[in-house]
């Protein structure tokens, strides 16, 4: 039973020391590029849609 009681409180201070120094991770450039691409995919610009629609109308009229 002595091996169960030995060192039971040694791990707690070291865990607290590590958790106190952890900060939020900074995104890499690749992640930032992916976020921009995801935003464009989820929220497309309507200018391109308007341009393509006007082109279709021109083809029908002409």
Secondary structure as GFF3:
##gff-version 3
##sequence-region A 1 62
A	DSSP	alpha_helix	2	5	.	.	.	ID=ss1
A	DSSP	alpha_helix	10	21	.	.	.	ID=ss2
A	DSSP	alpha_helix	29	42	.	.	.	ID=ss3
A	DSSP	alpha_helix	46	61	.	.	.	ID=ss4
###
